[in-house]
């Protein structure tokens, strides 16, 4: 069936009765590719019929379809000429896991973060008007993304402009985890009050049919019933913002959605279509376990969807689990400690904290800015809030960090999960920008633990600070080191010497988990006659100026800085600034992420590409340091 569909025009040429078969074929393709490569499975399975209906009514790229986040748009990719590219989903050279303007003209706006679609679609629509171009703009936003304040800022503006913006609210009662907050509660009224309304309306109609003047009474009651419905169902919220409201509509009934979208396309006013879908639709495992099957690694394509590569329970813990365990221990010692996350209780493992301290846990939804300012309020009242937020998502709250936390020197802790390269999630999710944007903030303490035991030490240190502090840790499992159950706070701004050699001509200043690669490289360099020091810097800010300066006072000393973050404004830049401020000019090589966005691909390959692994460190050291050191074989130096 899919062999006949290379473009949306091909889809529109097929008769309506073929659409159920098309939907099944698309589901099969999505399941097959995700089983092989991993991916965001549940959300895209739930929007198959919705994507079909949208493409049968609207004509991309003239009409702009803006999918919020993008992990609900795999079907959209398959219908817009990317079936072959989709086979390499989230792999190097394959399709991105999100929308990407560089990938297809049908992707009118890219996104990997939530709540941006309505703003972008409104801008696209106004751009078409200004340039006198034809076409409509449709924002497809999940109910989870509606917990983000940006979505409502756009609704306010869209209603005010009174343009023909179309918003499709894809309501499946889920983001990654089950939705939280007032918006979720409000939308849930569609089921209870909506069904009650229909039941009462039917009962009244039956009674009035059997009494004199029943039609007259029915006419009088109709206005009252409609007014009551407007007050009780979700539509009144959106109508109050200036949007005509249509729905709820069955998001798996293609015919019904096509009829609605055809009517909506003729309207010149802002309109919101409320569509009900089932996350994971059509695949038993994804429907039963919507949380686990939201984002998956490779899995067995059966009715259970079990992962192919199951990590050993006896192996090292995930960094996120080590963080949650350490935070629970700190909360047991200090009743002021509270935890905050932004719709990621499972991704950050703070759901474990919630089970132990439910009254001291807050999931604020997809609202990082609010979460940070909320934490500032908690800190101002005397609590010790810890915000567990992915590095890539915390950057959405930069103004709140500066204005609401740092400016008032409030003791808010930022625990940044998924710091560094993240592989298949690609450019939108790389956690590589946090060091520069936090390092520039006055009074901020910024740390990078090198293993899971150091993570517990970084948390203890952060909670001992009287102002804002942050520490970053990577995705994946730790090193398996023993974890101190009662960690002591570190001495502020002091590095940890892991290898000291009085005859060293090279000092490797390593930050975070790259410390392990630095130690491997130092051993190999020593075998080749190049002696080196290795420092686990621990702190980006305040940096250990004393240790670096004392090393730099040795005229022959050379430095390598190592960080899994962008070089522009990063840790290495901080070392350069320190040396410059003190009039020191030792040769230095910075190893980190170059000045470009890093797309999806193998993290191991990217480490090698950027020189972040042991061979890369060795190659840099041999180039930096003069002398008759043995060079490595070409195969090793070139990775």
ZICORTA-V207246 format. One record per residue. PHI is phi in radians with two decimals (none if undefined). PSI is psi in whole degrees, -180 to 180 (none if undefined). BURIAL is I if it has 9 or more other C-alpha atoms within 8 Angstrom, else O. Layout:
phi=PHI psi=PSI burial=BURIAL
phi=PHI psi=PSI burial=BURIAL
This chain:
phi=none psi=-45 burial=O
phi=-1.25 psi=-20 burial=O
phi=-1.09 psi=-20 burial=O
phi=-1.58 psi=-3 burial=O
phi=-2.11 psi=100 burial=I
phi=-1.80 psi=-23 burial=I
phi=-2.45 psi=164 burial=I
phi=-1.05 psi=-29 burial=I
phi=-1.08 psi=-38 burial=O
phi=-1.10 psi=-39 burial=I
phi=-1.12 psi=-45 burial=I
phi=-1.18 psi=-24 burial=I
phi=-1.32 psi=-18 burial=O
phi=-1.38 psi=147 burial=O
phi=-1.21 psi=155 burial=O
phi=-1.03 psi=-35 burial=O
phi=-1.20 psi=-13 burial=O
phi=-1.47 psi=-12 burial=O
phi=-1.13 psi=-38 burial=I
phi=-1.03 psi=-38 burial=O
phi=-1.20 psi=-37 burial=O
phi=-1.10 psi=-44 burial=I
phi=-1.06 psi=-42 burial=I
phi=-1.16 psi=-40 burial=O
phi=-1.13 psi=-40 burial=I
phi=-1.12 psi=-42 burial=I
phi=-1.08 psi=-45 burial=I
phi=-1.02 psi=-43 burial=O
phi=-1.13 psi=-43 burial=O
phi=-1.11 psi=-45 burial=I
phi=-1.11 psi=-43 burial=I
phi=-1.08 psi=-47 burial=I
phi=-1.21 psi=-42 burial=I
phi=-1.17 psi=-34 burial=I
phi=-1.11 psi=-31 burial=I
phi=-1.48 psi=-45 burial=O
phi=-1.87 psi=-15 burial=I
phi=1.42 psi=171 burial=I
phi=2.67 psi=-178 burial=I
phi=-1.53 psi=93 burial=I
phi=-1.44 psi=-55 burial=I
phi=-1.04 psi=-46 burial=I
phi=-1.11 psi=-42 burial=I
phi=-1.26 psi=-33 burial=I
phi=-1.11 psi=-33 burial=I
phi=-1.29 psi=-16 burial=I
phi=-1.95 psi=16 burial=I
phi=-1.05 psi=-55 burial=I
phi=-1.11 psi=-37 burial=I
phi=-1.07 psi=-45 burial=I
phi=-1.10 psi=-41 burial=I
phi=-1.05 psi=-49 burial=I
phi=-1.08 psi=-42 burial=I
phi=-1.08 psi=-45 burial=I
phi=-1.30 psi=-20 burial=I
phi=-1.41 psi=-20 burial=I
phi=-1.81 psi=-45 burial=I
phi=-1.70 psi=149 burial=O
phi=-1.97 psi=96 burial=I
phi=-1.41 psi=151 burial=I
phi=-1.52 psi=-1 burial=I
phi=-1.04 psi=-47 burial=O
phi=-1.52 psi=138 burial=I
phi=-1.72 psi=119 burial=I
phi=-1.78 psi=118 burial=I
phi=-1.97 psi=104 burial=I
phi=-1.52 psi=123 burial=I
phi=-1.15 psi=137 burial=I
phi=1.15 psi=-58 burial=I
phi=1.91 psi=-17 burial=I
phi=-1.35 psi=2 burial=I
phi=-1.71 psi=9 burial=I
phi=-2.01 psi=21 burial=I
phi=-1.05 psi=-40 burial=I
phi=-1.08 psi=-41 burial=I
phi=-1.00 psi=-42 burial=O
phi=-1.09 psi=-44 burial=I
phi=-1.16 psi=-30 burial=I
phi=-1.52 psi=-5 burial=I
phi=-2.10 psi=41 burial=I
phi=1.39 psi=21 burial=I
phi=-2.10 psi=28 burial=I
phi=-1.11 psi=-42 burial=I
phi=-1.18 psi=-44 burial=O
phi=-1.08 psi=-33 burial=I
phi=-1.13 psi=-24 burial=I
phi=-1.09 psi=-26 burial=I
phi=-1.80 psi=33 burial=I
phi=-0.85 psi=126 burial=I
phi=1.14 psi=10 burial=I
phi=-1.83 psi=158 burial=I
phi=-0.99 psi=125 burial=O
phi=1.49 psi=-6 burial=O
phi=-1.76 psi=-171 burial=I
phi=-1.21 psi=144 burial=I
phi=-1.18 psi=153 burial=I
phi=-1.33 psi=-9 burial=I
phi=-2.24 psi=179 burial=I
phi=-1.25 psi=147 burial=I
phi=-2.62 psi=114 burial=I
phi=-1.05 psi=-31 burial=I
phi=-1.29 psi=-16 burial=O
phi=-1.52 psi=-34 burial=I
phi=-2.81 psi=144 burial=O
phi=-1.15 psi=-19 burial=O
phi=-1.37 psi=-14 burial=I
phi=-1.60 psi=91 burial=I
phi=-1.29 psi=-19 burial=I
phi=-2.72 psi=132 burial=I
phi=-1.60 psi=152 burial=I
phi=-2.91 psi=142 burial=I
phi=-2.22 psi=-13 burial=I
phi=-1.80 psi=157 burial=I
phi=-1.52 psi=164 burial=I
phi=1.35 psi=14 burial=I
phi=-1.70 psi=-13 burial=I
phi=-1.14 psi=-40 burial=I
phi=-1.20 psi=-43 burial=I
phi=-1.04 psi=-47 burial=I
phi=-1.14 psi=-44 burial=I
phi=-1.13 psi=-39 burial=I
phi=-1.11 psi=-42 burial=I
phi=-1.12 psi=-41 burial=O
phi=-1.08 psi=-42 burial=I
phi=-1.14 psi=-45 burial=I
phi=-1.16 psi=-35 burial=O
phi=-1.09 psi=-42 burial=O
phi=-1.06 psi=-41 burial=I
phi=-1.13 psi=-46 burial=I
phi=-1.10 psi=-38 burial=O
phi=-1.59 psi=6 burial=O
phi=0.99 psi=43 burial=O
phi=-1.82 psi=150 burial=O
phi=-1.39 psi=165 burial=O
phi=2.09 psi=151 burial=I
phi=-1.80 psi=168 burial=I
phi=-2.26 psi=129 burial=I
phi=-2.19 psi=124 burial=I
phi=-1.72 psi=124 burial=I
phi=-1.89 psi=108 burial=I
phi=-2.17 psi=134 burial=I
phi=-1.33 psi=157 burial=I
phi=-1.13 psi=-28 burial=I
phi=-1.12 psi=-41 burial=I
phi=-1.20 psi=-18 burial=I
phi=-1.28 psi=-7 burial=I
phi=-1.38 psi=-9 burial=I
phi=-1.48 psi=133 burial=I
phi=-1.09 psi=-29 burial=I
phi=-1.04 psi=-35 burial=I
phi=-1.07 psi=-40 burial=I
phi=-1.37 psi=-31 burial=I
phi=-1.03 psi=-41 burial=I
phi=-1.21 psi=-40 burial=I
phi=-1.09 psi=-42 burial=I
phi=-1.03 psi=-46 burial=I
phi=-1.21 psi=-41 burial=O
phi=-1.12 psi=-40 burial=I
phi=-1.18 psi=-36 burial=I
phi=-1.19 psi=-41 burial=O
phi=-1.23 psi=-22 burial=O
phi=0.96 psi=38 burial=I
phi=-1.56 psi=-176 burial=I
phi=-1.58 psi=37 burial=I
phi=-1.13 psi=136 burial=I
phi=-1.99 psi=126 burial=I
phi=-2.03 psi=126 burial=I
phi=-1.85 psi=113 burial=I
phi=-1.58 psi=107 burial=I
phi=-1.51 psi=102 burial=I
phi=-1.81 psi=107 burial=I
phi=-2.19 psi=12 burial=I
phi=1.13 psi=23 burial=I
phi=-2.55 psi=145 burial=I
phi=-1.86 psi=-108 burial=I
phi=-1.54 psi=-53 burial=I
phi=-1.67 psi=169 burial=I
phi=-0.97 psi=141 burial=O
phi=-1.14 psi=151 burial=I
phi=-2.21 psi=163 burial=I
phi=1.74 psi=178 burial=I
phi=-1.17 psi=-35 burial=O
phi=-1.08 psi=-44 burial=I
phi=-1.07 psi=-43 burial=I
phi=-1.11 psi=-40 burial=I
phi=-1.15 psi=-46 burial=I
phi=-1.16 psi=-29 burial=O
phi=-1.17 psi=-17 burial=O
phi=-1.11 psi=-23 burial=I
phi=-1.02 psi=-30 burial=I
phi=-1.43 psi=-50 burial=O
phi=-1.33 psi=-60 burial=O
phi=-1.20 psi=-39 burial=I
phi=-1.05 psi=-45 burial=I
phi=-1.16 psi=-39 burial=I
phi=-1.09 psi=-44 burial=O
phi=-1.01 psi=-48 burial=I
phi=-1.12 psi=-38 burial=O
phi=-1.14 psi=-45 burial=O
phi=-1.13 psi=-42 burial=O
phi=-1.04 psi=-43 burial=I
phi=-1.15 psi=-40 burial=O
phi=-1.13 psi=-44 burial=O
phi=-1.10 psi=-43 burial=O
phi=-1.04 psi=-40 burial=I
phi=-1.17 psi=-41 burial=O
phi=-1.15 psi=-46 burial=O
phi=-1.18 psi=-23 burial=I
phi=-1.14 psi=-18 burial=O
phi=-1.91 psi=10 burial=O
phi=-2.17 psi=154 burial=O
phi=-1.04 psi=146 burial=O
phi=1.02 psi=26 burial=O
phi=-1.06 psi=-39 burial=I
phi=-1.13 psi=-38 burial=O
phi=-1.15 psi=-44 burial=O
phi=-1.14 psi=-39 burial=I
phi=-1.07 psi=-40 burial=I
phi=-1.10 psi=-40 burial=O
phi=-1.16 psi=-38 burial=O
phi=-1.32 psi=-24 burial=O
phi=-1.02 psi=-45 burial=O
phi=-1.10 psi=-41 burial=O
phi=-1.11 psi=-43 burial=O
phi=-1.14 psi=-42 burial=I
phi=-1.15 psi=-38 burial=O
phi=-1.14 psi=-41 burial=O
phi=-1.12 psi=-42 burial=O
phi=-1.05 psi=-43 burial=I
phi=-1.07 psi=-34 burial=I
phi=-1.37 psi=-25 burial=O
phi=-1.78 psi=-24 burial=I
phi=-1.69 psi=163 burial=I
phi=-1.07 psi=-23 burial=I
phi=-1.01 psi=-31 burial=I
phi=-1.09 psi=-31 burial=I
phi=-1.07 psi=-49 burial=O
phi=-1.31 psi=-34 burial=I
phi=-1.15 psi=-34 burial=I
phi=-1.14 psi=-22 burial=O
phi=-1.61 psi=2 burial=I
phi=1.74 psi=12 burial=I
phi=-1.88 psi=134 burial=I
phi=-1.17 psi=139 burial=I
phi=-1.97 psi=130 burial=I
phi=-2.22 psi=125 burial=I
phi=2.46 psi=-173 burial=O
phi=-1.23 psi=148 burial=I
phi=-2.02 psi=142 burial=I
phi=-1.16 psi=113 burial=I
phi=-1.33 psi=4 burial=I
phi=-2.05 psi=9 burial=I
phi=-1.85 psi=97 burial=O
phi=-1.09 psi=-43 burial=I
phi=-1.06 psi=-47 burial=O
phi=-1.08 psi=-43 burial=I
phi=-1.18 psi=-38 burial=I
phi=-1.06 psi=-41 burial=I
phi=-1.08 psi=-44 burial=O
phi=-1.13 psi=-47 burial=O
phi=-1.14 psi=-34 burial=I
phi=-1.11 psi=-41 burial=I
phi=-1.17 psi=-44 burial=O
phi=-1.12 psi=-36 burial=I
phi=-1.07 psi=-24 burial=O
phi=-1.49 psi=-11 burial=O
phi=-1.44 psi=148 burial=O
phi=-1.81 psi=0 burial=O
phi=-1.81 psi=162 burial=I
phi=-1.12 psi=138 burial=I
phi=-2.46 psi=142 burial=I
phi=-2.05 psi=125 burial=I
phi=-1.83 psi=119 burial=I
phi=-1.64 psi=110 burial=I
phi=-1.94 psi=132 burial=I
phi=-1.74 psi=122 burial=I
phi=-2.24 psi=167 burial=I
phi=-1.95 psi=119 burial=O
phi=-1.14 psi=131 burial=I
phi=1.44 psi=12 burial=I
phi=-0.85 psi=130 burial=I
phi=1.59 psi=-3 burial=O
phi=-2.31 psi=112 burial=I
phi=-0.89 psi=-47 burial=I
phi=-1.08 psi=-39 burial=I
phi=-1.29 psi=-31 burial=I
phi=-1.28 psi=-38 burial=I
phi=-1.31 psi=-37 burial=O
phi=-2.18 psi=77 burial=O
phi=-1.18 psi=-27 burial=I
phi=-1.29 psi=-52 burial=O
phi=-1.12 psi=-35 burial=O
phi=-1.66 psi=14 burial=I
phi=-1.15 psi=-60 burial=I
phi=-2.16 psi=125 burial=I
phi=-2.22 psi=154 burial=I
phi=-1.52 psi=-172 burial=I
phi=-0.99 psi=140 burial=I
phi=-2.49 psi=166 burial=I
phi=-1.40 psi=126 burial=I
phi=-1.43 psi=76 burial=I
phi=-2.31 psi=-165 burial=O
phi=-1.38 psi=-2 burial=O
phi=-1.89 psi=-25 burial=O
phi=1.08 psi=35 burial=I
phi=-1.24 psi=142 burial=O
phi=-1.10 psi=148 burial=I
phi=-1.31 psi=-45 burial=O
phi=-1.78 psi=97 burial=O
phi=-1.63 psi=118 burial=O
phi=-1.15 psi=145 burial=O
phi=-1.16 psi=133 burial=O
phi=-1.16 psi=-20 burial=O
phi=-1.50 psi=-6 burial=O
phi=-1.36 psi=-178 burial=O
phi=-1.06 psi=149 burial=I
phi=-1.27 psi=157 burial=I
phi=-1.15 psi=150 burial=I
phi=-1.00 psi=-40 burial=I
phi=-1.12 psi=-35 burial=I
phi=-1.26 psi=-39 burial=I
phi=-1.09 psi=-38 burial=I
phi=-1.10 psi=-48 burial=I
phi=-1.08 psi=-42 burial=I
phi=-1.10 psi=-43 burial=I
phi=-1.12 psi=-39 burial=I
phi=-1.19 psi=-38 burial=I
phi=-1.07 psi=-42 burial=I
phi=-1.09 psi=-42 burial=I
phi=-1.15 psi=-37 burial=I
phi=-1.22 psi=-31 burial=I
phi=-1.17 psi=-32 burial=O
phi=-1.47 psi=-27 burial=O
phi=-2.33 psi=110 burial=O
phi=-1.19 psi=-8 burial=O
phi=-1.44 psi=-15 burial=I
phi=-1.28 psi=127 burial=I
phi=-2.27 psi=158 burial=I
phi=-2.08 psi=141 burial=I
phi=-2.29 psi=137 burial=I
phi=-2.39 psi=163 burial=I
phi=-2.00 psi=81 burial=I
phi=1.17 psi=19 burial=I
phi=-2.26 psi=53 burial=I
phi=-1.13 psi=-30 burial=I
phi=-1.56 psi=-41 burial=O
phi=-1.05 psi=-34 burial=O
phi=-1.65 psi=-4 burial=I
phi=1.13 psi=13 burial=I
phi=-1.27 psi=-9 burial=I
phi=-1.05 psi=-30 burial=I
phi=-1.14 psi=-40 burial=I
phi=-1.10 psi=-41 burial=I
phi=-1.07 psi=-34 burial=I
phi=-1.20 psi=-31 burial=O
phi=-1.52 psi=-40 burial=O
phi=-2.25 psi=68 burial=O
phi=-1.05 psi=-30 burial=O
phi=-1.40 psi=-5 burial=O
phi=-2.12 psi=23 burial=I
phi=-2.18 psi=138 burial=I
phi=-2.35 psi=124 burial=O
phi=-1.84 psi=112 burial=I
phi=-1.61 psi=4 burial=I
phi=1.41 psi=-171 burial=I
phi=-1.38 psi=73 burial=I
phi=-2.63 psi=68 burial=I
phi=-1.09 psi=-41 burial=I
phi=-1.05 psi=-47 burial=I
phi=-1.06 psi=-43 burial=I
phi=-1.01 psi=-41 burial=I
phi=-1.21 psi=-45 burial=I
phi=-1.20 psi=-35 burial=I
phi=-1.04 psi=-43 burial=O
phi=-1.10 psi=-38 burial=I
phi=-1.08 psi=-40 burial=I
phi=-1.12 psi=-42 burial=O
phi=-1.05 psi=-44 burial=I
phi=-1.14 psi=-38 burial=I
phi=-1.12 psi=-27 burial=O
phi=-1.50 psi=-5 burial=O
phi=1.93 psi=-4 burial=O
phi=-1.37 psi=169 burial=I
phi=-2.08 psi=83 burial=I
phi=-1.34 psi=141 burial=I
phi=-2.10 psi=117 burial=I
phi=-1.64 psi=109 burial=I
phi=-1.60 psi=99 burial=I
phi=-2.39 psi=137 burial=I
phi=-0.99 psi=146 burial=I
phi=-0.94 psi=-46 burial=I
phi=-1.12 psi=-29 burial=I
phi=-1.51 psi=-28 burial=I
phi=-1.13 psi=-28 burial=I
phi=-1.10 psi=-19 burial=I
phi=-1.21 psi=-15 burial=O
phi=-1.98 psi=24 burial=I
phi=-1.02 psi=-44 burial=I
phi=-1.08 psi=-40 burial=O
phi=-1.13 psi=-37 burial=I
phi=-1.10 psi=-45 burial=I
phi=-1.27 psi=-55 burial=I
phi=-1.29 psi=-40 burial=I
phi=-1.72 psi=-24 burial=I
phi=-1.87 psi=-63 burial=I
phi=-1.18 psi=-42 burial=I
phi=-1.04 psi=-29 burial=O
phi=-1.76 psi=6 burial=O
phi=0.88 psi=48 burial=I
phi=-1.57 psi=141 burial=I
phi=-1.41 psi=69 burial=I
phi=-1.72 psi=135 burial=I
phi=-1.82 psi=130 burial=I
phi=-1.89 psi=111 burial=I
phi=-1.75 psi=107 burial=I
phi=-1.72 psi=102 burial=I
phi=-1.35 psi=163 burial=I
phi=0.97 psi=35 burial=I
phi=-1.32 psi=139 burial=I
phi=1.73 psi=-161 burial=I
phi=-1.33 psi=141 burial=I
phi=-2.11 psi=4 burial=I
phi=1.35 psi=-118 burial=I
phi=-1.17 psi=-23 burial=I
phi=-1.26 psi=-22 burial=I
phi=1.34 psi=-159 burial=I
phi=-1.01 psi=-37 burial=I
phi=-1.24 psi=-19 burial=I
phi=-2.04 psi=0 burial=I
phi=-1.08 psi=126 burial=I
phi=-1.60 psi=62 burial=I
phi=-2.05 psi=2 burial=I
phi=-1.86 psi=-5 burial=I
phi=-1.20 psi=-35 burial=I
phi=-1.06 psi=-51 burial=I
phi=-1.10 psi=-43 burial=I
phi=-1.33 psi=-20 burial=I
phi=-1.58 psi=-34 burial=I
phi=-1.09 psi=-28 burial=I
phi=-1.37 psi=-11 burial=O
phi=-1.52 psi=123 burial=I
phi=-1.01 psi=136 burial=O
phi=1.44 psi=-4 burial=O
phi=-1.41 psi=131 burial=I
phi=-1.70 psi=128 burial=I
phi=-2.27 psi=126 burial=I
phi=-2.23 psi=160 burial=I
phi=-2.48 psi=95 burial=I
phi=-1.17 psi=148 burial=I
phi=-1.65 psi=-13 burial=I
phi=-2.75 psi=-178 burial=I
phi=-1.22 psi=-28 burial=I
phi=-1.27 psi=-42 burial=I
phi=-1.09 psi=-31 burial=I
phi=-1.04 psi=-44 burial=I
phi=-1.13 psi=-34 burial=I
phi=-1.19 psi=-39 burial=I
phi=-1.13 psi=-40 burial=I
phi=-1.12 psi=-45 burial=I
phi=-1.06 psi=-40 burial=I
phi=-1.14 psi=-45 burial=I
phi=-1.06 psi=-42 burial=I
phi=-1.25 psi=-16 burial=I
phi=-1.53 psi=-11 burial=O
phi=-1.32 psi=146 burial=I
phi=-1.61 psi=-2 burial=O
phi=-2.29 psi=-167 burial=I
phi=-1.22 psi=149 burial=I
phi=-2.62 psi=159 burial=I
phi=-2.61 psi=149 burial=I
phi=-2.50 psi=150 burial=I
phi=-2.08 psi=144 burial=I
phi=-2.55 psi=155 burial=I
phi=-1.53 psi=173 burial=I
phi=-1.28 psi=154 burial=I
phi=1.73 psi=-167 burial=O
phi=-1.61 psi=158 burial=O
phi=-1.41 psi=-164 burial=I
phi=-1.66 psi=-11 burial=O
phi=1.58 psi=12 burial=O
phi=-1.24 psi=157 burial=I
phi=-1.19 psi=144 burial=O
phi=-1.92 psi=125 burial=O
phi=-1.18 psi=121 burial=O
phi=-1.27 psi=-18 burial=O
phi=-2.27 psi=70 burial=O
phi=-1.21 psi=143 burial=O
phi=-1.66 psi=146 burial=O
phi=-1.05 psi=144 burial=I
phi=-1.30 psi=158 burial=I
phi=-1.25 psi=125 burial=O
phi=-1.02 psi=127 burial=O
phi=1.33 psi=20 burial=I
phi=-1.97 psi=131 burial=I
phi=-1.39 psi=169 burial=I
phi=-2.00 psi=119 burial=O
phi=-1.37 psi=122 burial=I
phi=-1.83 psi=-24 burial=O
phi=-2.62 psi=120 burial=I
phi=-2.19 psi=130 burial=I
phi=-2.40 psi=115 burial=O
phi=-1.06 psi=-25 burial=O
phi=-1.68 psi=13 burial=O
phi=-1.18 psi=142 burial=I
phi=-1.96 psi=3 burial=I
phi=-2.42 psi=138 burial=I
phi=-2.15 psi=123 burial=I
phi=-1.70 psi=114 burial=I
phi=-1.72 psi=101 burial=I
phi=-1.86 psi=146 burial=I
phi=-2.19 psi=129 burial=I
phi=1.28 psi=-158 burial=I
phi=-1.06 psi=-15 burial=I
phi=-1.15 psi=-10 burial=I
phi=-0.95 psi=-39 burial=I
phi=-1.09 psi=-42 burial=O
phi=-1.19 psi=-34 burial=I
phi=-1.10 psi=-41 burial=I
phi=-1.17 psi=-41 burial=I
phi=-1.08 psi=-45 burial=I
phi=-1.11 psi=-41 burial=I
phi=-1.09 psi=-38 burial=I
phi=-1.10 psi=-45 burial=O
phi=-1.16 psi=-40 burial=I
phi=-1.13 psi=-38 burial=I
phi=-1.09 psi=-38 burial=I
phi=-1.15 psi=-21 burial=O
phi=-1.77 psi=8 burial=I
phi=1.61 psi=6 burial=O
phi=-1.87 psi=111 burial=I
phi=-1.56 psi=140 burial=I
phi=-2.55 psi=156 burial=I
phi=-1.72 psi=151 burial=I
phi=-2.26 psi=123 burial=I
phi=-2.04 psi=129 burial=I
phi=-1.47 psi=105 burial=I
phi=-1.21 psi=-27 burial=I
phi=1.09 psi=-52 burial=I
phi=-1.90 psi=131 burial=I
phi=-1.47 psi=-38 burial=I
phi=-2.63 psi=124 burial=I
phi=-1.28 psi=139 burial=I
phi=-1.37 psi=154 burial=I
phi=-1.38 psi=81 burial=I
phi=-1.13 psi=-35 burial=O
phi=-1.13 psi=-48 burial=O
phi=-1.11 psi=-46 burial=O
phi=-1.16 psi=-43 burial=I
phi=-1.12 psi=-41 burial=I
phi=-1.12 psi=-36 burial=O
phi=-1.22 psi=-40 burial=I
phi=-1.22 psi=-21 burial=I
phi=-1.21 psi=-13 burial=O
phi=-1.46 psi=112 burial=O
phi=-0.96 psi=-30 burial=O
phi=-1.50 psi=-5 burial=O
phi=-1.27 psi=135 burial=I
phi=-2.09 psi=155 burial=I
phi=-2.20 psi=145 burial=I
phi=-2.13 psi=128 burial=I
phi=-1.82 psi=143 burial=I
phi=-2.34 psi=121 burial=I
phi=-2.64 psi=144 burial=I
phi=-1.70 psi=65 burial=I
phi=-2.78 psi=173 burial=I
phi=-1.16 psi=143 burial=I
phi=-1.26 psi=-32 burial=I
phi=-1.17 psi=109 burial=O
phi=1.35 psi=9 burial=I
phi=-1.53 psi=-158 burial=I
phi=-1.11 psi=-46 burial=I
phi=-1.04 psi=-38 burial=I
phi=-1.11 psi=-35 burial=I
phi=-1.12 psi=-38 burial=I
phi=-1.18 psi=-43 burial=I
phi=-1.04 psi=-44 burial=O
phi=-1.07 psi=-43 burial=O
phi=-1.06 psi=-49 burial=I
phi=-1.07 psi=-42 burial=I
phi=-1.12 psi=-44 burial=I
phi=-1.08 psi=-28 burial=O
phi=-1.75 psi=10 burial=O
phi=1.23 psi=27 burial=O
phi=-1.84 psi=143 burial=I
phi=-2.34 psi=40 burial=O
phi=-1.12 psi=143 burial=I
phi=-1.03 psi=139 burial=O
phi=-2.55 psi=140 burial=I
phi=-2.13 psi=125 burial=I
phi=-1.71 psi=130 burial=I
phi=-2.03 psi=125 burial=I
phi=-3.08 psi=-154 burial=I
phi=-1.58 psi=128 burial=I
phi=-1.24 psi=175 burial=O
phi=-1.44 psi=65 burial=O
phi=-2.77 psi=160 burial=O
phi=-1.34 psi=137 burial=O
phi=-1.75 psi=120 burial=O
phi=-1.39 psi=179 burial=O
phi=-1.21 psi=147 burial=I
phi=2.90 psi=-174 burial=I
phi=-1.25 psi=127 burial=I
phi=-1.11 psi=-40 burial=I
phi=-1.04 psi=-44 burial=O
phi=-1.15 psi=-38 burial=O
phi=-1.21 psi=-38 burial=I
phi=-0.97 psi=-46 burial=I
phi=-1.14 psi=-42 burial=I
phi=-1.06 psi=-39 burial=O
phi=-1.66 psi=1 burial=I
phi=1.34 psi=23 burial=I
phi=-1.53 psi=-1 burial=I
phi=-1.79 psi=176 burial=I
phi=-1.01 psi=-46 burial=I
phi=-1.03 psi=-37 burial=I
phi=-1.15 psi=-40 burial=I
phi=-1.15 psi=-42 burial=I
phi=-1.09 psi=-46 burial=I
phi=-1.07 psi=-43 burial=I
phi=-1.11 psi=-40 burial=I
phi=-1.13 psi=-43 burial=I
phi=-1.17 psi=-32 burial=I
phi=-1.30 psi=-34 burial=O
phi=-1.37 psi=-36 burial=I
phi=-1.75 psi=128 burial=I
phi=-1.30 psi=167 burial=O
phi=2.16 psi=173 burial=O
phi=-1.66 psi=55 burial=O
phi=-1.39 psi=145 burial=I
phi=-1.13 psi=133 burial=O
phi=-1.50 psi=157 burial=O
phi=-1.42 psi=154 burial=O
phi=-0.99 psi=150 burial=O
phi=-0.97 psi=-36 burial=O
phi=-1.09 psi=-32 burial=O
phi=-1.44 psi=-42 burial=O
phi=-1.17 psi=-37 burial=I
phi=-1.53 psi=6 burial=O
phi=1.10 psi=none burial=O
